[in-house]
């Protein structure tokens, strides 16, 4: 149950939480390999064979989320490629109603994202998602990804909040685990971050499908 009387601050992830993760998955799994193969003049499967080990070795690090890192590593203008398919960026169902309801109920809203600043700029430009938030916090500015518990301590030092009266909603379970270790009391995940993939049934944290399930004034 979420008792909204116990929540002062709501910390919200962006990709896979407020925005459909399909855009990101399509870019990294399909669009980038296609263009990398063309750039290198190799077959698509050869491109993926080169890209996958780099991706796996960087998951959960700031490098994984950094468009500058990938541009330098691959020799391709990654921000330009991402803008080419920006029309695929979509706000998830009931997000606007949820954020509007939180503001009407006086909650403090922080957008807390691992997305690189250049990625954030593209998505803000396309969706205006930042308009509902009191603060937008980018992990690159703090020097640690959200997967590191120390991130949350650094964040609190700059942007104070009471972890005992805060709710974090994030689709990445390693992020939720680090937040739990840092003392954030209320944690939720998303059961279908990518609308083109199956609903997850084995999450470690309580999950919701859409935000209409937890609109202020309702319980989970």
C-alpha positions as CSV (number, residue, x, y, z in Angstrom):
1,X,0.0,0.0,0.0
2,X,1.2,3.5,-0.7
3,X,-0.1,5.9,1.9
4,X,0.5,9.3,0.2
5,X,0.4,11.0,3.6
6,X,3.7,9.3,4.3
7,X,5.4,10.6,1.1
8,X,6.8,14.1,0.8
9,X,9.2,13.6,-2.1
10,X,8.8,11.4,-5.2
11,X,11.9,10.5,-7.1
12,X,11.2,9.3,-10.7
13,X,13.4,7.7,-13.3
14,X,12.9,8.7,-16.9
15,X,13.6,5.9,-19.4
16,X,11.5,2.9,-18.9
17,X,9.5,4.7,-16.1
18,X,8.1,7.9,-17.5
19,X,9.1,7.3,-21.1
20,X,8.6,4.0,-23.0
21,X,11.9,2.1,-23.1
22,X,11.2,0.9,-26.6
23,X,13.0,4.0,-28.1
24,X,16.2,3.2,-26.3
25,X,16.1,-0.5,-26.9
26,X,15.4,-0.1,-30.6
27,X,18.3,2.4,-30.9
28,X,20.9,0.3,-29.1
29,X,19.8,-3.1,-30.4
30,X,18.8,-2.3,-34.0
31,X,19.4,1.2,-35.2
32,X,23.0,1.6,-34.0
33,X,24.1,-1.8,-35.2
34,X,22.7,-1.1,-38.6
35,X,24.5,2.2,-39.0
36,X,27.7,0.8,-37.4
37,X,27.8,-2.0,-40.0
38,X,27.4,0.6,-42.7
39,X,30.1,2.8,-41.3
40,X,32.5,-0.1,-40.9
41,X,31.5,-1.7,-44.2
42,X,30.8,-5.0,-42.4
43,X,27.8,-7.3,-42.1
44,X,25.2,-6.6,-39.5
45,X,26.0,-9.7,-37.4
46,X,29.7,-8.7,-37.4
47,X,28.8,-5.2,-36.2
48,X,26.7,-6.7,-33.3
49,X,29.6,-9.1,-32.5
50,X,31.8,-6.0,-32.0
51,X,29.2,-3.9,-30.1
52,X,27.8,-6.5,-27.7
53,X,31.0,-7.1,-25.6
54,X,31.5,-3.3,-25.3
55,X,27.9,-2.9,-24.1
56,X,28.1,-5.7,-21.7
57,X,31.3,-4.5,-20.1
58,X,29.9,-1.0,-19.6
59,X,26.4,-1.8,-18.3
60,X,25.7,0.0,-15.0
61,X,28.5,2.5,-15.4
62,X,28.4,6.1,-16.5
63,X,30.2,5.2,-19.7
64,X,27.2,3.1,-20.7
65,X,24.9,6.1,-20.6
66,X,27.4,8.6,-22.1
67,X,26.8,9.6,-25.7
68,X,30.2,11.2,-25.7
69,X,31.8,7.9,-24.7
70,X,30.0,6.0,-27.5
71,X,30.8,8.7,-30.1
72,X,34.5,8.5,-29.2
73,X,34.5,4.7,-29.0
74,X,32.7,4.0,-32.3
75,X,33.6,7.1,-34.3
76,X,29.9,7.8,-35.0
77,X,27.9,10.9,-34.1
78,X,25.6,9.2,-31.6
79,X,23.5,12.3,-30.7
80,X,22.7,12.8,-34.4
81,X,21.6,9.2,-34.8
82,X,19.4,9.4,-31.7
83,X,17.7,12.6,-33.1
84,X,17.0,10.8,-36.3
85,X,14.5,8.5,-34.5
86,X,13.3,11.0,-31.9
87,X,9.8,10.6,-33.2
88,X,9.8,7.2,-31.4
89,X,10.1,8.8,-28.0
90,X,6.8,8.4,-26.1
91,X,5.5,9.3,-22.7
92,X,4.0,6.2,-21.0
93,X,0.3,6.0,-20.3
94,X,-1.1,8.0,-17.4
95,X,2.2,9.7,-16.7
96,X,0.8,13.2,-17.2
97,X,-2.2,12.5,-15.0
98,X,0.1,11.0,-12.3
99,X,2.6,14.0,-12.3
100,X,-0.3,16.5,-12.4
101,X,-1.9,14.7,-9.4
102,X,1.4,14.7,-7.4
103,X,1.8,18.4,-7.9
104,X,-1.8,19.1,-6.9
105,X,-1.2,17.1,-3.7
106,X,1.9,19.2,-2.9
107,X,4.6,16.6,-3.4
108,X,8.2,17.5,-4.3
109,X,9.2,15.9,-7.6
110,X,12.7,15.0,-8.6
111,X,13.5,13.6,-12.0
112,X,16.6,11.4,-11.3
113,X,18.2,9.9,-14.4
114,X,21.3,8.1,-15.6
115,X,20.7,9.6,-19.0
116,X,23.5,11.6,-20.5
117,X,22.8,15.3,-20.6
118,X,22.7,15.2,-24.4
119,X,20.1,12.3,-24.2
120,X,18.1,14.3,-21.7
121,X,18.1,17.3,-24.0
122,X,16.7,15.3,-26.9
123,X,13.9,13.8,-24.7
124,X,13.0,17.1,-23.0
125,X,12.9,18.8,-26.4
126,X,10.5,16.1,-27.7
127,X,8.3,15.6,-24.6
128,X,8.7,18.6,-22.3
129,X,8.8,16.0,-19.5
130,X,10.9,18.4,-17.3
131,X,8.1,20.9,-16.8
132,X,6.5,18.9,-13.8
133,X,9.7,18.7,-11.8
134,X,11.2,20.8,-9.0
135,X,14.6,19.5,-9.9
136,X,16.2,17.4,-12.7
137,X,19.2,15.4,-11.4
138,X,21.6,13.8,-13.8
139,X,24.0,11.2,-12.6
140,X,26.8,12.4,-14.8
141,X,26.8,15.7,-12.9
142,X,27.3,13.8,-9.7
143,X,30.0,11.5,-11.1
144,X,28.3,8.2,-10.2
145,X,25.5,6.1,-11.7
146,X,22.3,5.5,-9.7
147,X,23.4,1.9,-9.3
148,X,26.0,3.0,-6.7
149,X,24.5,3.7,-3.2
150,X,26.9,6.6,-2.8
151,X,25.0,8.4,-5.6
152,X,22.0,8.9,-3.3
153,X,24.2,10.3,-0.6
154,X,25.8,12.8,-3.0
155,X,22.3,13.7,-4.3
156,X,21.0,14.3,-0.8
157,X,24.0,16.5,0.0
158,X,23.1,18.7,-2.9
159,X,19.3,18.4,-3.0
160,X,18.1,17.4,0.5
161,X,15.2,15.1,1.0
162,X,14.1,12.7,3.8
163,X,14.7,9.1,2.5
164,X,12.2,7.8,5.1
165,X,9.5,9.9,3.4
166,X,10.5,9.5,-0.2
167,X,9.3,7.2,-2.9
168,X,11.5,6.1,-5.8
169,X,10.0,4.6,-8.9
170,X,12.5,3.1,-11.3
171,X,12.5,0.2,-13.9
172,X,16.1,-0.9,-13.1
173,X,16.2,-3.2,-10.1
174,X,19.9,-2.6,-9.4
175,X,19.1,1.0,-9.0
176,X,16.3,0.2,-6.6
177,X,18.6,-2.0,-4.7
178,X,21.2,0.7,-4.3
179,X,18.5,3.2,-3.2
180,X,17.3,0.7,-0.6
181,X,20.9,0.4,0.7
182,X,21.0,4.2,0.9
183,X,17.8,4.2,3.1
184,X,15.1,5.2,0.7
185,X,12.0,3.6,2.3
186,X,9.4,3.4,-0.5
187,X,10.4,1.6,-3.7
188,X,8.4,0.6,-6.8
189,X,9.3,-0.8,-10.2
190,X,7.6,-1.0,-13.6
191,X,6.4,-4.3,-14.9
192,X,6.6,-3.4,-18.6
193,X,9.3,-0.7,-19.2
194,X,9.3,-1.5,-22.9
195,X,5.8,-1.6,-24.4
196,X,7.0,-4.0,-27.1
197,X,8.3,-6.6,-24.7
198,X,6.5,-9.0,-22.3
199,X,5.3,-7.9,-18.9
200,X,7.9,-8.9,-16.2
201,X,6.6,-11.3,-13.6
202,X,9.6,-11.9,-11.4
203,X,10.6,-8.5,-10.1
204,X,12.4,-8.1,-6.8
205,X,10.3,-5.1,-5.9
206,X,6.6,-4.4,-6.0
207,X,5.6,-3.3,-9.5
208,X,2.9,-1.5,-11.4
209,X,1.9,-1.7,-15.0
210,X,0.7,1.9,-15.4
211,X,0.5,5.0,-13.2
212,X,-3.3,5.0,-12.9
213,X,-2.8,2.2,-10.3
214,X,-1.2,4.7,-7.9
215,X,-2.7,8.0,-8.6
216,X,-2.8,10.1,-5.4
217,X,-5.9,9.2,-3.4
218,X,-5.6,5.5,-4.4
219,X,-3.7,2.6,-2.8
220,X,-1.6,-0.2,-4.2
